[in-house]
Amino acid sequence: MADPVTVVIDSYEAHLLPADTLRVALVVPVSGVLGLLGPGAINCAVLAAREVNAAGGVLGRPVELVLVDGGRGPAAVASEVRGLVRSGVVEAVVGTHASDVRVAVEQELGGAAPQKYLL
């Protein structure tokens, strides 16, 4: 990987664009009461992904982040994440958001994808 590039894409685009990357759902609030956390969380995730990609990626695959707005209602967020995982668009989930969103996502996925949350 000569030029590690980190891409943050919208979840709708992720369904349309094929990739040979390791796509990770980045669930952060960009709307609602916790929306102020979003930009900082996105910047931290991009920095981490760039560092991973600069070191060769994960099992040789560069990481690509798929942004999911975690500031919406828990059911809406969980449904979107479930759709991304079940369709194979993402293979893991990370994020920082309210605990009710975390619980809803965990219940929807039922262990179908690795998850890591910071909040």
Biopython code that builds the backbone (N, CA, C, O; Angstrom):
import numpy as np
from Bio.PDB.StructureBuilder import StructureBuilder

atoms = [
    (1, "MET", "N", (0.835, -1.177, 0.000)),
    (1, "MET", "CA", (0.000, 0.000, 0.000)),
    (1, "MET", "C", (0.879, 1.239, 0.000)),
    (1, "MET", "O", (1.304, 1.712, 1.054)),
    (2, "ALA", "N", (1.136, 1.741, -1.143)),
    (2, "ALA", "CA", (2.016, 2.886, -1.270)),
    (2, "ALA", "C", (1.377, 4.171, -0.768)),
    (2, "ALA", "O", (2.038, 4.966, -0.101)),
    (3, "ASP", "N", (0.120, 4.386, -1.071)),
    (3, "ASP", "CA", (-0.555, 5.623, -0.705)),
    (3, "ASP", "C", (-1.849, 5.297, 0.030)),
    (3, "ASP", "O", (-2.911, 5.218, -0.588)),
    (4, "PRO", "N", (-1.766, 5.101, 1.381)),
    (4, "PRO", "CA", (-2.974, 4.735, 2.110)),
    (4, "PRO", "C", (-3.986, 5.869, 2.108)),
    (4, "PRO", "O", (-3.694, 6.979, 2.552)),
    (5, "VAL", "N", (-5.166, 5.582, 1.610)),
    (5, "VAL", "CA", (-6.233, 6.565, 1.560)),
    (5, "VAL", "C", (-7.381, 6.053, 2.415)),
    (5, "VAL", "O", (-7.798, 4.902, 2.290)),
    (6, "THR", "N", (-7.877, 6.903, 3.267)),
    (6, "THR", "CA", (-9.025, 6.536, 4.068)),
    (6, "THR", "C", (-10.244, 7.218, 3.489)),
    (6, "THR", "O", (-10.251, 8.430, 3.278)),
    (7, "VAL", "N", (-11.255, 6.447, 3.237)),
    (7, "VAL", "CA", (-12.469, 6.980, 2.658)),
    (7, "VAL", "C", (-13.594, 6.824, 3.669)),
    (7, "VAL", "O", (-13.762, 5.764, 4.272)),
    (8, "VAL", "N", (-14.356, 7.886, 3.846)),
    (8, "VAL", "CA", (-15.584, 7.821, 4.629)),
    (8, "VAL", "C", (-16.715, 7.997, 3.631)),
    (8, "VAL", "O", (-16.820, 9.032, 2.972)),
    (9, "ILE", "N", (-17.555, 6.984, 3.525)),
    (9, "ILE", "CA", (-18.636, 7.062, 2.556)),
    (9, "ILE", "C", (-19.992, 6.936, 3.251)),
    (9, "ILE", "O", (-20.094, 6.418, 4.363)),
    (10, "ASP", "N", (-20.999, 7.407, 2.588)),
    (10, "ASP", "CA", (-22.365, 7.326, 3.055)),
    (10, "ASP", "C", (-22.852, 5.887, 2.938)),
    (10, "ASP", "O", (-22.427, 5.156, 2.043)),
    (11, "SER", "N", (-23.733, 5.483, 3.831)),
    (11, "SER", "CA", (-24.198, 4.099, 3.804)),
    (11, "SER", "C", (-24.962, 3.758, 2.523)),
    (11, "SER", "O", (-24.924, 2.613, 2.072)),
    (12, "TYR", "N", (-25.647, 4.726, 1.937)),
    (12, "TYR", "CA", (-26.355, 4.458, 0.677)),
    (12, "TYR", "C", (-25.368, 4.235, -0.464)),
    (12, "TYR", "O", (-25.581, 3.363, -1.306)),
    (13, "GLU", "N", (-24.291, 5.016, -0.497)),
    (13, "GLU", "CA", (-23.255, 4.821, -1.517)),
    (13, "GLU", "C", (-22.582, 3.467, -1.342)),
    (13, "GLU", "O", (-22.232, 2.810, -2.322)),
    (14, "ALA", "N", (-22.402, 3.054, -0.099)),
    (14, "ALA", "CA", (-21.729, 1.784, 0.169)),
    (14, "ALA", "C", (-22.475, 0.614, -0.450)),
    (14, "ALA", "O", (-21.858, -0.361, -0.878)),
    (15, "HIS", "N", (-23.799, 0.704, -0.500)),
    (15, "HIS", "CA", (-24.588, -0.360, -1.136)),
    (15, "HIS", "C", (-24.346, -0.407, -2.640)),
    (15, "HIS", "O", (-24.467, -1.466, -3.256)),
    (16, "LEU", "N", (-24.007, 0.730, -3.229)),
    (16, "LEU", "CA", (-23.879, 0.825, -4.679)),
    (16, "LEU", "C", (-22.462, 0.613, -5.196)),
    (16, "LEU", "O", (-22.273, 0.153, -6.322)),
    (17, "LEU", "N", (-21.459, 0.947, -4.373)),
    (17, "LEU", "CA", (-20.075, 0.911, -4.825)),
    (17, "LEU", "C", (-19.379, -0.367, -4.368)),
    (17, "LEU", "O", (-19.263, -0.607, -3.166)),
    (18, "PRO", "N", (-18.917, -1.186, -5.301)),
    (18, "PRO", "CA", (-18.181, -2.390, -4.911)),
    (18, "PRO", "C", (-16.829, -2.003, -4.303)),
    (18, "PRO", "O", (-16.275, -0.949, -4.616)),
    (19, "ALA", "N", (-16.318, -2.857, -3.445)),
    (19, "ALA", "CA", (-15.038, -2.549, -2.793)),
    (19, "ALA", "C", (-14.288, -3.821, -2.446)),
    (19, "ALA", "O", (-14.891, -4.862, -2.182)),
    (20, "ASP", "N", (-12.968, -3.725, -2.450)),
    (20, "ASP", "CA", (-12.132, -4.816, -1.974)),
    (20, "ASP", "C", (-11.512, -4.436, -0.632)),
    (20, "ASP", "O", (-10.516, -5.018, -0.202)),
    (21, "THR", "N", (-12.121, -3.454, 0.014)),
    (21, "THR", "CA", (-11.663, -2.973, 1.307)),
    (21, "THR", "C", (-12.403, -3.683, 2.432)),
    (21, "THR", "O", (-13.371, -4.406, 2.198)),
    (22, "LEU", "N", (-11.936, -3.466, 3.655)),
    (22, "LEU", "CA", (-12.655, -3.907, 4.842)),
    (22, "LEU", "C", (-13.529, -2.732, 5.259)),
    (22, "LEU", "O", (-13.044, -1.751, 5.823)),
    (23, "ARG", "N", (-14.799, -2.843, 4.981)),
    (23, "ARG", "CA", (-15.717, -1.753, 5.319)),
    (23, "ARG", "C", (-16.227, -1.926, 6.742)),
    (23, "ARG", "O", (-16.671, -2.999, 7.150)),
    (24, "VAL", "N", (-16.145, -0.822, 7.479)),
    (24, "VAL", "CA", (-16.551, -0.792, 8.878)),
    (24, "VAL", "C", (-17.607, 0.286, 9.051)),
    (24, "VAL", "O", (-17.393, 1.435, 8.665)),
    (25, "ALA", "N", (-18.749, -0.078, 9.631)),
    (25, "ALA", "CA", (-19.787, 0.915, 9.913)),
    (25, "ALA", "C", (-19.300, 1.796, 11.061)),
    (25, "ALA", "O", (-18.945, 1.299, 12.129)),
    (26, "LEU", "N", (-19.286, 3.095, 10.832)),
    (26, "LEU", "CA", (-18.914, 4.074, 11.851)),
    (26, "LEU", "C", (-20.197, 4.743, 12.310)),
    (26, "LEU", "O", (-20.724, 5.623, 11.629)),
    (27, "VAL", "N", (-20.704, 4.324, 13.474)),
    (27, "VAL", "CA", (-21.970, 4.823, 13.998)),
    (27, "VAL", "C", (-21.681, 5.955, 14.982)),
    (27, "VAL", "O", (-21.288, 5.717, 16.124)),
    (28, "VAL", "N", (-21.883, 7.178, 14.524)),
    (28, "VAL", "CA", (-21.673, 8.355, 15.376)),
    (28, "VAL", "C", (-22.824, 9.331, 15.157)),
    (28, "VAL", "O", (-23.384, 9.391, 14.062)),
    (29, "PRO", "N", (-23.183, 10.096, 16.187)),
    (29, "PRO", "CA", (-24.269, 11.051, 16.018)),
    (29, "PRO", "C", (-23.799, 12.264, 15.220)),
    (29, "PRO", "O", (-22.836, 12.931, 15.598)),
    (30, "VAL", "N", (-24.476, 12.537, 14.128)),
    (30, "VAL", "CA", (-24.209, 13.768, 13.379)),
    (30, "VAL", "C", (-25.458, 14.642, 13.361)),
    (30, "VAL", "O", (-25.489, 15.692, 12.720)),
    (31, "SER", "N", (-26.484, 14.192, 14.074)),
    (31, "SER", "CA", (-27.707, 14.969, 14.242)),
    (31, "SER", "C", (-28.179, 14.769, 15.679)),
    (31, "SER", "O", (-27.627, 13.954, 16.418)),
    (32, "GLY", "N", (-29.185, 15.507, 16.057)),
    (32, "GLY", "CA", (-29.762, 15.339, 17.386)),
    (32, "GLY", "C", (-28.928, 15.959, 18.493)),
    (32, "GLY", "O", (-27.981, 16.705, 18.243)),
    (33, "VAL", "N", (-29.304, 15.630, 19.721)),
    (33, "VAL", "CA", (-28.685, 16.219, 20.909)),
    (33, "VAL", "C", (-27.184, 15.958, 20.976)),
    (33, "VAL", "O", (-26.423, 16.840, 21.373)),
    (34, "LEU", "N", (-26.752, 14.773, 20.599)),
    (34, "LEU", "CA", (-25.326, 14.418, 20.660)),
    (34, "LEU", "C", (-24.581, 14.735, 19.373)),
    (34, "LEU", "O", (-23.425, 14.340, 19.222)),
    (35, "GLY", "N", (-25.215, 15.436, 18.443)),
    (35, "GLY", "CA", (-24.602, 15.744, 17.156)),
    (35, "GLY", "C", (-23.274, 16.464, 17.232)),
    (35, "GLY", "O", (-22.468, 16.376, 16.306)),
    (36, "LEU", "N", (-23.033, 17.179, 18.325)),
    (36, "LEU", "CA", (-21.752, 17.875, 18.479)),
    (36, "LEU", "C", (-20.581, 16.905, 18.608)),
    (36, "LEU", "O", (-19.439, 17.276, 18.337)),
    (37, "LEU", "N", (-20.853, 15.666, 19.017)),
    (37, "LEU", "CA", (-19.792, 14.655, 19.141)),
    (37, "LEU", "C", (-19.325, 14.130, 17.788)),
    (37, "LEU", "O", (-18.195, 13.662, 17.654)),
    (38, "GLY", "N", (-20.192, 14.209, 16.795)),
    (38, "GLY", "CA", (-19.926, 13.600, 15.503)),
    (38, "GLY", "C", (-18.628, 13.994, 14.836)),
    (38, "GLY", "O", (-17.822, 13.120, 14.514)),
    (39, "PRO", "N", (-18.392, 15.286, 14.613)),
    (39, "PRO", "CA", (-17.165, 15.669, 13.902)),
    (39, "PRO", "C", (-15.883, 15.173, 14.576)),
    (39, "PRO", "O", (-14.968, 14.698, 13.904)),
    (40, "GLY", "N", (-15.823, 15.284, 15.887)),
    (40, "GLY", "CA", (-14.628, 14.807, 16.597)),
    (40, "GLY", "C", (-14.461, 13.303, 16.485)),
    (40, "GLY", "O", (-13.352, 12.807, 16.286)),
    (41, "ALA", "N", (-15.573, 12.571, 16.615)),
    (41, "ALA", "CA", (-15.528, 11.112, 16.514)),
    (41, "ALA", "C", (-15.125, 10.676, 15.110)),
    (41, "ALA", "O", (-14.357, 9.727, 14.948)),
    (42, "ILE", "N", (-15.638, 11.362, 14.103)),
    (42, "ILE", "CA", (-15.279, 11.038, 12.717)),
    (42, "ILE", "C", (-13.798, 11.294, 12.492)),
    (42, "ILE", "O", (-13.112, 10.468, 11.890)),
    (43, "ASN", "N", (-13.300, 12.424, 12.965)),
    (43, "ASN", "CA", (-11.874, 12.736, 12.798)),
    (43, "ASN", "C", (-10.993, 11.691, 13.466)),
    (43, "ASN", "O", (-9.979, 11.284, 12.899)),
    (44, "CYS", "N", (-11.366, 11.252, 14.662)),
    (44, "CYS", "CA", (-10.580, 10.225, 15.361)),
    (44, "CYS", "C", (-10.602, 8.904, 14.598)),
    (44, "CYS", "O", (-9.577, 8.232, 14.482)),
    (45, "ALA", "N", (-11.772, 8.534, 14.079)),
    (45, "ALA", "CA", (-11.882, 7.283, 13.324)),
    (45, "ALA", "C", (-11.068, 7.339, 12.037)),
    (45, "ALA", "O", (-10.419, 6.362, 11.664)),
    (46, "VAL", "N", (-11.102, 8.481, 11.363)),
    (46, "VAL", "CA", (-10.311, 8.641, 10.133)),
    (46, "VAL", "C", (-8.823, 8.531, 10.453)),
    (46, "VAL", "O", (-8.084, 7.871, 9.721)),
    (47, "LEU", "N", (-8.378, 9.161, 11.522)),
    (47, "LEU", "CA", (-6.972, 9.074, 11.922)),
    (47, "LEU", "C", (-6.583, 7.621, 12.202)),
    (47, "LEU", "O", (-5.542, 7.154, 11.742)),
    (48, "ALA", "N", (-7.422, 6.912, 12.956)),
    (48, "ALA", "CA", (-7.128, 5.504, 13.263)),
    (48, "ALA", "C", (-7.081, 4.657, 12.000)),
    (48, "ALA", "O", (-6.189, 3.823, 11.839)),
    (49, "ALA", "N", (-8.043, 4.871, 11.103)),
    (49, "ALA", "CA", (-8.068, 4.092, 9.859)),
    (49, "ALA", "C", (-6.837, 4.395, 9.011)),
    (49, "ALA", "O", (-6.266, 3.490, 8.403)),
    (50, "ARG", "N", (-6.431, 5.640, 8.967)),
    (50, "ARG", "CA", (-5.212, 5.983, 8.202)),
    (50, "ARG", "C", (-3.991, 5.296, 8.773)),
    (50, "ARG", "O", (-3.141, 4.817, 8.023)),
    (51, "GLU", "N", (-3.891, 5.240, 10.092)),
    (51, "GLU", "CA", (-2.756, 4.568, 10.720)),
    (51, "GLU", "C", (-2.769, 3.072, 10.405)),
    (51, "GLU", "O", (-1.730, 2.487, 10.098)),
    (52, "VAL", "N", (-3.946, 2.458, 10.481)),
    (52, "VAL", "CA", (-4.065, 1.030, 10.151)),
    (52, "VAL", "C", (-3.711, 0.806, 8.690)),
    (52, "VAL", "O", (-2.974, -0.126, 8.368)),
    (53, "ASN", "N", (-4.223, 1.644, 7.806)),
    (53, "ASN", "CA", (-3.952, 1.483, 6.372)),
    (53, "ASN", "C", (-2.479, 1.708, 6.052)),
    (53, "ASN", "O", (-1.917, 1.014, 5.205)),
    (54, "ALA", "N", (-1.851, 2.670, 6.720)),
    (54, "ALA", "CA", (-0.423, 2.928, 6.497)),
    (54, "ALA", "C", (0.435, 1.734, 6.919)),
    (54, "ALA", "O", (1.528, 1.523, 6.393)),
    (55, "ALA", "N", (-0.076, 0.959, 7.877)),
    (55, "ALA", "CA", (0.644, -0.223, 8.353)),
    (55, "ALA", "C", (0.283, -1.478, 7.565)),
    (55, "ALA", "O", (0.682, -2.579, 7.945)),
    (56, "GLY", "N", (-0.462, -1.330, 6.480)),
    (56, "GLY", "CA", (-0.785, -2.479, 5.637)),
    (56, "GLY", "C", (-2.225, -2.931, 5.710)),
    (56, "GLY", "O", (-2.591, -3.924, 5.082)),
    (57, "GLY", "N", (-3.050, -2.224, 6.464)),
    (57, "GLY", "CA", (-4.459, -2.584, 6.547)),
    (57, "GLY", "C", (-4.707, -3.733, 7.499)),
    (57, "GLY", "O", (-3.867, -4.047, 8.343)),
    (58, "VAL", "N", (-5.861, -4.358, 7.360)),
    (58, "VAL", "CA", (-6.226, -5.513, 8.173)),
    (58, "VAL", "C", (-6.191, -6.726, 7.262)),
    (58, "VAL", "O", (-6.995, -6.845, 6.338)),
    (59, "LEU", "N", (-5.255, -7.625, 7.528)),
    (59, "LEU", "CA", (-5.039, -8.795, 6.678)),
    (59, "LEU", "C", (-4.846, -8.387, 5.220)),
    (59, "LEU", "O", (-5.325, -9.049, 4.300)),
    (60, "GLY", "N", (-4.127, -7.271, 5.039)),
    (60, "GLY", "CA", (-3.808, -6.790, 3.700)),
    (60, "GLY", "C", (-4.903, -5.974, 3.033)),
    (60, "GLY", "O", (-4.729, -5.525, 1.900)),
    (61, "ARG", "N", (-6.012, -5.774, 3.702)),
    (61, "ARG", "CA", (-7.121, -5.004, 3.132)),
    (61, "ARG", "C", (-7.194, -3.632, 3.786)),
    (61, "ARG", "O", (-7.200, -3.538, 5.013)),
    (62, "PRO", "N", (-7.249, -2.562, 2.988)),
    (62, "PRO", "CA", (-7.404, -1.235, 3.581)),
    (62, "PRO", "C", (-8.790, -1.086, 4.212)),
    (62, "PRO", "O", (-9.768, -1.683, 3.762)),
    (63, "VAL", "N", (-8.840, -0.276, 5.258)),
    (63, "VAL", "CA", (-10.093, -0.016, 5.963)),
    (63, "VAL", "C", (-10.810, 1.150, 5.301)),
    (63, "VAL", "O", (-10.192, 2.152, 4.941)),
    (64, "GLU", "N", (-12.119, 1.006, 5.145)),
    (64, "GLU", "CA", (-12.972, 2.059, 4.621)),
    (64, "GLU", "C", (-14.131, 2.220, 5.607)),
    (64, "GLU", "O", (-14.737, 1.233, 6.024)),
    (65, "LEU", "N", (-14.430, 3.450, 5.973)),
    (65, "LEU", "CA", (-15.473, 3.730, 6.953)),
    (65, "LEU", "C", (-16.789, 4.072, 6.265)),
    (65, "LEU", "O", (-16.818, 4.848, 5.310)),
    (66, "VAL", "N", (-17.870, 3.491, 6.756)),
    (66, "VAL", "CA", (-19.215, 3.757, 6.233)),
    (66, "VAL", "C", (-19.971, 4.492, 7.335)),
    (66, "VAL", "O", (-20.276, 3.913, 8.378)),
    (67, "LEU", "N", (-20.269, 5.753, 7.105)),
    (67, "LEU", "CA", (-20.883, 6.598, 8.119)),
    (67, "LEU", "C", (-22.367, 6.299, 8.299)),
    (67, "LEU", "O", (-23.133, 6.260, 7.336)),
    (68, "VAL", "N", (-22.753, 6.088, 9.560)),
    (68, "VAL", "CA", (-24.152, 5.894, 9.939)),
    (68, "VAL", "C", (-24.464, 6.922, 11.019)),
    (68, "VAL", "O", (-23.755, 7.001, 12.022)),
    (69, "ASP", "N", (-25.517, 7.709, 10.825)),
    (69, "ASP", "CA", (-25.897, 8.732, 11.803)),
    (69, "ASP", "C", (-26.504, 8.076, 13.034)),
    (69, "ASP", "O", (-27.647, 7.620, 13.001)),
    (70, "GLY", "N", (-25.743, 8.029, 14.112)),
    (70, "GLY", "CA", (-26.193, 7.449, 15.374)),
    (70, "GLY", "C", (-27.004, 8.402, 16.220)),
    (70, "GLY", "O", (-27.364, 8.061, 17.346)),
    (71, "GLY", "N", (-27.307, 9.597, 15.711)),
    (71, "GLY", "CA", (-28.090, 10.565, 16.461)),
    (71, "GLY", "C", (-29.586, 10.404, 16.273)),
    (71, "GLY", "O", (-30.366, 11.116, 16.905)),
    (72, "ARG", "N", (-29.991, 9.503, 15.434)),
    (72, "ARG", "CA", (-31.412, 9.252, 15.197)),
    (72, "ARG", "C", (-31.953, 8.291, 16.260)),
    (72, "ARG", "O", (-31.224, 7.890, 17.168)),
    (73, "GLY", "N", (-33.197, 7.935, 16.146)),
    (73, "GLY", "CA", (-33.795, 6.990, 17.082)),
    (73, "GLY", "C", (-33.116, 5.638, 17.020)),
    (73, "GLY", "O", (-32.633, 5.232, 15.963)),
    (74, "PRO", "N", (-33.072, 4.926, 18.157)),
    (74, "PRO", "CA", (-32.387, 3.635, 18.217)),
    (74, "PRO", "C", (-32.867, 2.627, 17.166)),
    (74, "PRO", "O", (-32.049, 1.932, 16.563)),
    (75, "ALA", "N", (-34.164, 2.542, 16.944)),
    (75, "ALA", "CA", (-34.689, 1.565, 15.981)),
    (75, "ALA", "C", (-34.220, 1.875, 14.563)),
    (75, "ALA", "O", (-33.881, 0.962, 13.810)),
    (76, "ALA", "N", (-34.199, 3.151, 14.196)),
    (76, "ALA", "CA", (-33.762, 3.537, 12.848)),
    (76, "ALA", "C", (-32.284, 3.233, 12.642)),
    (76, "ALA", "O", (-31.893, 2.723, 11.592)),
    (77, "VAL", "N", (-31.466, 3.543, 13.638)),
    (77, "VAL", "CA", (-30.022, 3.278, 13.538)),
    (77, "VAL", "C", (-29.780, 1.772, 13.449)),
    (77, "VAL", "O", (-29.024, 1.306, 12.596)),
    (78, "ALA", "N", (-30.426, 1.019, 14.332)),
    (78, "ALA", "CA", (-30.240, -0.435, 14.357)),
    (78, "ALA", "C", (-30.679, -1.073, 13.045)),
    (78, "ALA", "O", (-30.027, -1.993, 12.552)),
    (79, "SER", "N", (-31.766, -0.597, 12.485)),
    (79, "SER", "CA", (-32.247, -1.129, 11.217)),
    (79, "SER", "C", (-31.252, -0.870, 10.094)),
    (79, "SER", "O", (-30.993, -1.751, 9.275)),
    (80, "GLU", "N", (-30.697, 0.333, 10.054)),
    (80, "GLU", "CA", (-29.723, 0.650, 9.006)),
    (80, "GLU", "C", (-28.463, -0.202, 9.149)),
    (80, "GLU", "O", (-27.951, -0.723, 8.158)),
    (81, "VAL", "N", (-27.963, -0.345, 10.376)),
    (81, "VAL", "CA", (-26.757, -1.150, 10.605)),
    (81, "VAL", "C", (-27.035, -2.609, 10.249)),
    (81, "VAL", "O", (-26.206, -3.264, 9.618)),
    (82, "ARG", "N", (-28.201, -3.117, 10.653)),
    (82, "ARG", "CA", (-28.560, -4.495, 10.311)),
    (82, "ARG", "C", (-28.558, -4.708, 8.798)),
    (82, "ARG", "O", (-28.063, -5.724, 8.311)),
    (83, "GLY", "N", (-29.110, -3.752, 8.061)),
    (83, "GLY", "CA", (-29.131, -3.854, 6.606)),
    (83, "GLY", "C", (-27.740, -3.864, 6.006)),
    (83, "GLY", "O", (-27.474, -4.608, 5.062)),
    (84, "LEU", "N", (-26.854, -3.047, 6.543)),
    (84, "LEU", "CA", (-25.479, -3.006, 6.051)),
    (84, "LEU", "C", (-24.751, -4.324, 6.312)),
    (84, "LEU", "O", (-24.023, -4.821, 5.453)),
    (85, "VAL", "N", (-24.954, -4.885, 7.509)),
    (85, "VAL", "CA", (-24.281, -6.137, 7.862)),
    (85, "VAL", "C", (-24.865, -7.303, 7.065)),
    (85, "VAL", "O", (-24.121, -8.089, 6.479)),
    (86, "ARG", "N", (-26.173, -7.415, 7.042)),
    (86, "ARG", "CA", (-26.814, -8.550, 6.366)),
    (86, "ARG", "C", (-26.567, -8.562, 4.864)),
    (86, "ARG", "O", (-26.521, -9.627, 4.249)),
    (87, "SER", "N", (-26.411, -7.391, 4.274)),
    (87, "SER", "CA", (-26.143, -7.335, 2.836)),
    (87, "SER", "C", (-24.658, -7.515, 2.521)),
    (87, "SER", "O", (-24.275, -7.580, 1.353)),
    (88, "GLY", "N", (-23.820, -7.595, 3.559)),
    (88, "GLY", "CA", (-22.394, -7.788, 3.347)),
    (88, "GLY", "C", (-21.642, -6.518, 3.021)),
    (88, "GLY", "O", (-20.468, -6.572, 2.653)),
    (89, "VAL", "N", (-22.300, -5.370, 3.149)),
    (89, "VAL", "CA", (-21.650, -4.096, 2.843)),
    (89, "VAL", "C", (-20.586, -3.769, 3.887)),
    (89, "VAL", "O", (-19.528, -3.242, 3.541)),
    (90, "VAL", "N", (-20.850, -4.073, 5.164)),
    (90, "VAL", "CA", (-19.866, -3.861, 6.223)),
    (90, "VAL", "C", (-19.616, -5.182, 6.937)),
    (90, "VAL", "O", (-20.468, -6.069, 6.968)),
    (91, "GLU", "N", (-18.412, -5.286, 7.512)),
    (91, "GLU", "CA", (-18.033, -6.509, 8.205)),
    (91, "GLU", "C", (-17.817, -6.307, 9.695)),
    (91, "GLU", "O", (-17.622, -7.270, 10.437)),
    (92, "ALA", "N", (-17.853, -5.036, 10.138)),
    (92, "ALA", "CA", (-17.672, -4.727, 11.551)),
    (92, "ALA", "C", (-18.369, -3.405, 11.844)),
    (92, "ALA", "O", (-18.714, -2.652, 10.933)),
    (93, "VAL", "N", (-18.570, -3.136, 13.137)),
    (93, "VAL", "CA", (-19.263, -1.924, 13.565)),
    (93, "VAL", "C", (-18.469, -1.292, 14.699)),
    (93, "VAL", "O", (-18.087, -1.963, 15.657)),
    (94, "VAL", "N", (-18.224, 0.024, 14.573)),
    (94, "VAL", "CA", (-17.600, 0.796, 15.645)),
    (94, "VAL", "C", (-18.424, 2.060, 15.838)),
    (94, "VAL", "O", (-19.220, 2.429, 14.974)),
    (95, "GLY", "N", (-18.233, 2.714, 16.965)),
    (95, "GLY", "CA", (-18.950, 3.963, 17.128)),
    (95, "GLY", "C", (-18.897, 4.533, 18.519)),
    (95, "GLY", "O", (-18.410, 3.917, 19.467)),
    (96, "THR", "N", (-19.418, 5.735, 18.599)),
    (96, "THR", "CA", (-19.615, 6.409, 19.869)),
    (96, "THR", "C", (-20.974, 7.086, 19.791)),
    (96, "THR", "O", (-21.198, 7.956, 18.949)),
    (97, "HIS", "N", (-21.874, 6.686, 20.669)),
    (97, "HIS", "CA", (-23.245, 7.187, 20.630)),
    (97, "HIS", "C", (-23.930, 6.844, 21.930)),
    (97, "HIS", "O", (-23.314, 6.273, 22.830)),
    (98, "ALA", "N", (-25.192, 7.185, 22.037)),
    (98, "ALA", "CA", (-25.954, 6.938, 23.259)),
    (98, "ALA", "C", (-26.133, 5.437, 23.505)),
    (98, "ALA", "O", (-26.144, 4.639, 22.567)),
    (99, "SER", "N", (-26.271, 5.071, 24.771)),
    (99, "SER", "CA", (-26.369, 3.660, 25.125)),
    (99, "SER", "C", (-27.639, 2.994, 24.589)),
    (99, "SER", "O", (-27.627, 1.795, 24.310)),
    (100, "ASP", "N", (-28.726, 3.741, 24.440)),
    (100, "ASP", "CA", (-29.934, 3.116, 23.900)),
    (100, "ASP", "C", (-29.737, 2.707, 22.438)),
    (100, "ASP", "O", (-30.321, 1.725, 21.980)),
    (101, "VAL", "N", (-28.923, 3.455, 21.718)),
    (101, "VAL", "CA", (-28.591, 3.089, 20.338)),
    (101, "VAL", "C", (-27.713, 1.844, 20.331)),
    (101, "VAL", "O", (-27.923, 0.939, 19.523)),
    (102, "ARG", "N", (-26.733, 1.793, 21.228)),
    (102, "ARG", "CA", (-25.856, 0.619, 21.319)),
    (102, "ARG", "C", (-26.659, -0.638, 21.596)),
    (102, "ARG", "O", (-26.453, -1.663, 20.947)),
    (103, "VAL", "N", (-27.571, -0.569, 22.550)),
    (103, "VAL", "CA", (-28.385, -1.728, 22.903)),
    (103, "VAL", "C", (-29.230, -2.174, 21.715)),
    (103, "VAL", "O", (-29.317, -3.368, 21.429)),
    (104, "ALA", "N", (-29.850, -1.227, 21.027)),
    (104, "ALA", "CA", (-30.686, -1.567, 19.869)),
    (104, "ALA", "C", (-29.868, -2.222, 18.763)),
    (104, "ALA", "O", (-30.311, -3.199, 18.160)),
    (105, "VAL", "N", (-28.672, -1.690, 18.493)),
    (105, "VAL", "CA", (-27.816, -2.260, 17.447)),
    (105, "VAL", "C", (-27.381, -3.669, 17.835)),
    (105, "VAL", "O", (-27.418, -4.581, 17.009)),
    (106, "GLU", "N", (-26.970, -3.850, 19.082)),
    (106, "GLU", "CA", (-26.545, -5.175, 19.533)),
    (106, "GLU", "C", (-27.683, -6.190, 19.413)),
    (106, "GLU", "O", (-27.463, -7.321, 18.981)),
    (107, "GLN", "N", (-28.889, -5.790, 19.790)),
    (107, "GLN", "CA", (-30.031, -6.701, 19.693)),
    (107, "GLN", "C", (-30.357, -7.030, 18.239)),
    (107, "GLN", "O", (-30.672, -8.178, 17.924)),
    (108, "GLU", "N", (-30.287, -6.050, 17.360)),
    (108, "GLU", "CA", (-30.573, -6.283, 15.930)),
    (108, "GLU", "C", (-29.556, -7.221, 15.303)),
    (108, "GLU", "O", (-29.914, -8.091, 14.509)),
    (109, "LEU", "N", (-28.283, -7.046, 15.659)),
    (109, "LEU", "CA", (-27.233, -7.848, 15.018)),
    (109, "LEU", "C", (-27.121, -9.238, 15.611)),
    (109, "LEU", "O", (-26.805, -10.187, 14.894)),
    (110, "GLY", "N", (-27.368, -9.377, 16.887)),
    (110, "GLY", "CA", (-27.289, -10.693, 17.507)),
    (110, "GLY", "C", (-25.962, -11.388, 17.287)),
    (110, "GLY", "O", (-25.929, -12.606, 17.109)),
    (111, "GLY", "N", (-24.857, -10.637, 17.295)),
    (111, "GLY", "CA", (-23.539, -11.225, 17.111)),
    (111, "GLY", "C", (-23.125, -11.442, 15.665)),
    (111, "GLY", "O", (-22.117, -12.100, 15.408)),
    (112, "ALA", "N", (-23.885, -10.901, 14.711)),
    (112, "ALA", "CA", (-23.595, -11.118, 13.296)),
    (112, "ALA", "C", (-22.346, -10.393, 12.813)),
    (112, "ALA", "O", (-21.839, -10.705, 11.736)),
    (113, "ALA", "N", (-21.834, -9.430, 13.586)),
    (113, "ALA", "CA", (-20.627, -8.695, 13.191)),
    (113, "ALA", "C", (-19.899, -8.240, 14.452)),
    (113, "ALA", "O", (-20.540, -7.942, 15.460)),
    (114, "PRO", "N", (-18.555, -8.181, 14.408)),
    (114, "PRO", "CA", (-17.820, -7.647, 15.545)),
    (114, "PRO", "C", (-18.209, -6.194, 15.791)),
    (114, "PRO", "O", (-18.426, -5.429, 14.851)),
    (115, "GLN", "N", (-18.296, -5.820, 17.086)),
    (115, "GLN", "CA", (-18.685, -4.463, 17.457)),
    (115, "GLN", "C", (-17.766, -3.919, 18.537)),
    (115, "GLN", "O", (-17.312, -4.653, 19.414)),
    (116, "LYS", "N", (-17.496, -2.611, 18.459)),
    (116, "LYS", "CA", (-16.706, -1.929, 19.476)),
    (116, "LYS", "C", (-17.271, -0.536, 19.647)),
    (116, "LYS", "O", (-17.399, 0.200, 18.668)),
    (117, "TYR", "N", (-17.614, -0.155, 20.874)),
    (117, "TYR", "CA", (-18.224, 1.140, 21.127)),
    (117, "TYR", "C", (-17.412, 1.915, 22.146)),
    (117, "TYR", "O", (-16.811, 1.339, 23.053)),
    (118, "LEU", "N", (-17.405, 3.230, 21.983)),
    (118, "LEU", "CA", (-16.698, 4.127, 22.889)),
    (118, "LEU", "C", (-17.684, 5.105, 23.498)),
    (118, "LEU", "O", (-17.681, 6.277, 23.122)),
    (119, "LEU", "N", (-18.507, 4.680, 24.402)),
    (119, "LEU", "CA", (-19.411, 5.573, 25.143)),
    (119, "LEU", "C", (-20.297, 4.770, 26.026)),
    (119, "LEU", "O", (-21.133, 5.329, 26.735)),
]
sb = StructureBuilder()
sb.init_structure("model")
sb.init_model(0)
sb.init_chain("A")
sb.init_seg("    ")
for serial, (resi, resn, name, xyz) in enumerate(atoms, 1):
    if name == "N":
        sb.init_residue(resn, " ", resi, " ")
    sb.init_atom(name, np.array(xyz, "f"), 0.0, 1.0, " ", f" {name:<3s}", serial, name[0])
structure = sb.get_structure()
